[in-house]
């Protein structure tokens, strides 16, 4: 099968997963959030299979559920704090455990994934406050900040970046590296790709961005850095790697953030993959592009945690 044919095959498969099984064709205020959450949990378990050699263990964190996703022979002193995706309104540690397990298998470092509070019941900055709190707990457990990586996909990527800004503001030592897959960074939805990539994006039903991001902002300021880290002061944040597909509406969130971060003196490795869709590296090893993107992220994270 040619590369073009493989891309089409997995784009169609992903489109079926997101639109045919997980989400309706149109998302608006009449869409049941509770049903979306149930469908998300059930479908993620069916689509992302358990990874051999990966184990799950509830953590001792007292304020909300979090679990360790572990692999044998992982270094004890290193850890990933993983921020799950789900449009700010869906997802949890259990629904994402096999996604995180796949990442852990490739990376070789254990991860802590956690249930931050979801919108619309808990709009921004609730998720960021939860994230900063559990990161602070990790530091209290004896993990050194330079041996911790923040990793997030989609909405979780945006929360990870916003958490960096909150930690910086609060004087909390920052992690050694941050990696994001297709992060959602701009609640004002001002990127051109929200218009130009609508037809190409297999993962974003009509109205989804407007609805989910509206729930997340609530009555707050969509330009506040803890909601939209694109508008924050990025100086001093740790080395960053971003992977994004050209065929997604969130593409320009990533490209604009990377540009601003570089101008702020941050080390940034940014790649836009032609023909690729939302969070495609998480599907490694299904096709070569996902494998290559995942390996780029893992190499970057390993190097920064060794520096």
C-alpha positions in Angstrom: 0.0 0.0 0.0 1.4 3.4 -1.0 1.9 6.1 1.7 -0.9 8.1 0.3 -3.2 5.1 0.4 -2.2 4.4 4.0 -2.9 7.9 5.0 -6.4 7.7 3.4 -7.0 4.4 5.1 -6.3 5.6 8.6 -7.9 8.9 8.1 -11.1 7.1 7.1 -10.7 4.7 10.1 -10.2 7.6 12.5 -13.2 9.5 11.0 -15.3 6.4 11.6 -14.1 6.2 15.2 -14.7 9.8 16.1 -17.8 10.6 14.1 -19.4 7.2 13.6 -18.9 5.8 17.1 -17.9 8.4 19.5 -19.5 11.7 18.5 -22.4 12.8 16.5 -22.0 14.8 13.2 -22.9 18.0 14.9 -22.0 19.2 18.4 -23.9 22.0 20.0 -25.5 23.0 23.3 -28.2 20.4 22.8 -25.6 17.5 22.8 -25.7 15.4 25.9 -22.4 15.7 27.7 -23.1 12.7 29.8 -23.7 10.5 26.8 -20.5 11.8 25.2 -18.6 10.8 28.3 -20.1 7.3 28.4 -19.4 6.9 24.7 -15.9 8.2 25.1 -15.1 5.8 27.9 -16.6 2.7 26.1 -15.2 3.4 22.7 -11.7 4.3 23.8 -11.5 0.9 25.5 -12.6 -0.8 22.3 -10.3 1.2 20.0 -7.1 1.3 22.1 -6.2 -2.2 23.3 -4.3 -3.0 26.4 -0.5 -3.0 25.8 1.4 -6.2 26.9 3.9 -5.5 29.7 2.1 -2.4 31.0 0.5 -2.3 34.5 -1.8 0.1 36.2 -1.7 1.0 39.8 -3.8 3.6 41.7 -1.6 6.4 43.2 -1.7 7.7 46.7 -2.8 11.2 45.7 -5.6 12.1 48.0 -7.6 14.8 46.2 -8.9 12.9 43.1 -8.2 9.7 41.2 -4.8 9.2 39.6 -3.0 6.1 38.5 0.5 5.0 37.6 1.0 3.5 34.2 4.2 1.4 34.5 6.6 -0.7 32.5 9.2 -3.0 33.8 12.8 -1.7 34.2 11.7 1.9 34.0 14.1 4.3 35.9 12.7 5.0 39.3 13.8 8.6 39.4 11.9 9.7 36.2 8.2 10.3 35.7 5.8 11.6 33.1 2.8 13.6 34.3 0.3 12.8 31.5 -2.6 15.2 30.7 -5.4 13.3 29.0 -7.4 14.8 26.1 -11.2 14.9 25.6 -12.2 18.4 24.6 -12.1 19.6 28.2 -15.4 17.9 28.8 -14.6 14.1 28.5 -12.0 11.6 29.4 -10.3 10.4 32.5 -7.4 8.3 33.7 -9.1 5.0 33.1 -10.4 5.8 29.6 -6.9 7.0 28.6 -4.9 4.3 30.3 -4.2 2.3 27.1 -3.3 5.5 25.2 -0.9 6.4 28.0 0.3 2.7 28.2 1.2 2.8 24.5 3.2 6.0 25.1 4.9 4.5 28.1 5.9 1.4 26.1 7.6 3.6 23.5 9.2 6.0 26.0 10.3 3.5 28.7 9.3 5.9 31.6 6.4 5.5 33.9 3.5 8.0 33.8 1.0 9.4 36.2 -2.4 10.1 34.6 -5.1 11.8 36.6 -8.8 13.0 36.7 -8.7 16.7 36.5 -12.1 18.4 36.8 -14.1 18.7 33.6 -16.2 21.4 32.0 -18.9 22.6 31.9 -19.4 21.8 35.6 -15.9 23.1 36.3 -14.7 25.7 33.8 -11.2 27.0 33.5 -9.0 27.3 35.5 -10.2 24.3 37.5 -8.3 21.8 35.4 -5.1 23.8 35.6 -5.4 24.2 39.4 -5.8 20.4 39.7 -2.8 19.8 37.5 -0.6 22.2 39.4 -1.7 20.6 42.6 -0.8 17.0 41.6 2.5 18.2 40.1 3.3 19.8 43.4 2.5 16.5 45.1 4.9 14.7 42.8 7.6 17.0 43.9 6.7 16.4 47.5 7.2 12.6 46.8 10.8 13.3 46.0 10.8 13.5 42.2 13.2 16.2 41.0 11.5 18.7 38.6 14.3 18.2 35.9 13.4 14.4 35.9 9.7 15.0 35.2 8.1 15.5 31.8 4.7 17.0 31.1 3.0 15.2 28.2 -0.5 16.0 26.9 -2.8 15.3 24.0 -5.4 17.7 22.5 -7.2 19.5 25.4 -4.7 17.9 27.7 -1.8 19.5 25.8 -3.3 22.9 26.3 -3.8 22.2 30.0 -0.2 21.1 30.3 1.1 24.3 28.7 -1.2 26.4 30.9 0.0 24.5 34.0 3.5 25.5 33.1 2.5 29.1 33.2 0.6 28.7 36.5 3.6 27.0 38.1 5.9 29.7 36.9 3.6 32.4 38.3 3.5 30.5 41.7 7.2 30.0 41.9 6.9 26.2 41.6 10.0 24.6 39.9 9.2 23.7 36.3 9.6 20.2 34.8 12.5 19.3 32.6 10.5 19.1 29.3 7.0 19.3 27.9 5.6 17.3 24.9 2.2 17.9 23.3 0.2 16.2 20.6 -2.1 18.6 18.7 -2.6 20.8 21.8 -5.7 23.1 22.1 -4.2 26.4 23.1 -6.5 29.3 21.9 -10.0 29.5 23.3 -10.7 32.5 21.0 -10.6 30.1 18.0 -8.7 32.7 16.0 -6.4 30.5 14.0 -7.0 30.4 10.2 -6.9 26.6 10.2 -10.3 26.6 12.0 -11.6 27.8 8.7 -9.3 26.3 6.1 -9.0 22.8 7.5 -12.6 22.1 8.4 -13.3 19.7 5.5 -9.9 18.0 5.9 -10.3 17.3 9.6 -11.7 13.8 10.3 -11.9 14.3 14.1 -13.9 17.5 14.6 -17.6 17.5 14.1 -19.3 20.7 13.1 -19.6 23.0 16.1 -17.4 20.9 18.4 -14.6 23.4 18.9 -17.1 26.3 19.6 -19.1 24.2 22.0 -16.3 22.5 24.0 -14.2 25.6 24.2 -17.2 27.6 25.2 -17.9 25.2 28.0 -14.3 25.3 29.1 -14.1 29.1 29.3 -17.6 29.4 30.9 -18.0 33.0 32.1 -14.3 33.6 32.2 -11.9 35.4 29.9 -11.0 33.3 26.8 -7.7 35.1 26.6 -6.6 34.4 30.1 -3.3 32.4 29.9 -4.6 29.6 32.2 -7.4 29.0 29.6 -5.5 30.0 26.5 -1.7 29.7 27.1 -1.1 31.2 23.6 -1.7 34.6 25.2 0.6 34.1 28.2 4.2 35.1 28.9 6.2 32.1 27.6 9.6 33.2 28.8 11.3 30.6 31.0 9.2 27.6 30.2 11.1 24.3 29.6 12.1 22.8 26.2 9.0 21.9 24.2 8.2 19.5 21.4 4.9 19.8 19.5 3.5 17.3 16.9 0.5 18.3 14.8 -1.2 17.2 11.6 -1.7 19.5 8.7 -5.3 18.2 8.3 -6.7 19.5 11.6 -8.5 22.6 12.7 -6.1 23.0 15.6 -3.0 23.2 13.5 -2.5 26.9 13.9 -2.8 26.7 17.7 0.5 24.8 17.5 2.3 26.8 14.9 1.5 30.1 16.5 2.4 28.9 20.0 5.7 27.5 18.7 6.6 30.8 17.0 5.8 32.8 20.1 7.7 30.4 22.3 10.8 30.6 20.1 10.6 34.4 20.1 10.5 34.2 23.9 13.8 32.2 24.0 12.3 28.8 24.5 13.8 25.7 22.9 11.1 24.4 20.6 10.9 21.4 18.2 7.8 21.8 16.1 6.6 19.6 13.2 3.5 19.8 11.0 2.9 16.5 9.3 1.3 16.6 5.9 -1.9 14.7 5.4 -2.1 13.8 9.1 -4.9 14.2 11.5 -5.5 15.0 15.2 -3.2 13.3 17.7 -2.1 10.8 15.0 1.2 9.8 16.8 -0.8 8.1 19.5 -1.8 5.5 17.0 1.8 4.2 16.7 2.6 1.5 15.5 -0.4 1.4 13.2 1.4 3.3 10.3 4.9 4.7 9.6 4.1 8.4 10.1 2.7 7.7 13.6 5.8 5.6 14.4 8.2 8.3 13.2 6.4 11.1 15.1 6.2 9.1 18.3 9.9 8.3 18.1 10.7 11.9 17.6 8.8 12.8 20.8 10.3 10.0 22.8 13.9 10.8 21.7 13.4 14.5 22.7 11.9 13.7 26.1 14.6 11.1 26.9 17.4 13.5 26.0 16.0 16.4 28.0 15.5 14.2 31.1 19.1 13.1 30.8 20.6 16.6 30.4 
